[in-house]
């Protein structure tokens, strides 16, 4: 960027209005505490699955949530 501004002058650029930008994060970070033994088990399972720990935990939570949703749907029928 420094090289660019050494050879360009900001006066040569047309001024444009400021455009409002809205940002909505697609994901939210949640901090979760684990007992040391559970963390060791999660780490081992993640390595075995070839994913990192956070991915494995997210997959496990999603699987559980889907199962609960399907259970509620079945009971509503």
N, C-alpha and C positions, 0 to 999 in steps of 0.2 A: 504494500500500500504506500509505503514511503517513497518508493521509486516512482510510482504513478504520480503523486503530488509534486515530486521534484520536476517532472516534465509537463505538468498540466496546471492550469490556473482555474480556480473556482469561478472566476468571473466569466469564463467561457461556457459555463453551464447554465441553462435556463432554470430559473427558480420555479419550482412547482409547489403547490399547496401540500400541506401535511395531510396524509390519508389516515383516518382512524383505523386501527387494527384491533380486532378482538381475538383473544387467545383463550382457548378452552383446552386444558390438558386432557389427553386421551386416557391417561392413567393417573392414579393417585398412589402415593407411597404410604404404606402402613407399616409401622414398626411393631414387631411381635417378639415377645420374650419367650425363649425356650430353655428348658433345663439342659444342662451340659450333655447328659446322656442322650436326650432327644436330638440335640444338634448333631452329635456324632452319628446317630442313626440316619438323620436327614442327609448329612454329608455323604455317607456311604451309599445311600440309595440314589442320590443325585449322580455320583460318579458312575455307578452301575448303569444308570439310565442315559448317561452321556449329556446331562444338562447341568446347569448350575443350581445351587440350592434354592434360590428365589423362584426360578422357573418350576422346579419340582413342587415346591410348596404351593405355588399358584395353581398348578395342574391338579394337585390333590384337593384344594379348596373348591375349584370349579367342578371337579367330579362329584364331590359331596353335595354341592349346591344343586347340580343337575339331578342327582338321585333324589334329593328332597323335593324338588319341583315335580319330578315325574311321580313320586309317591303321592303328593297332594293332588295332582291331576287325576290319578287313578282313583283316589278316594272320593273325588268330586263327581265321578261318573255314576 
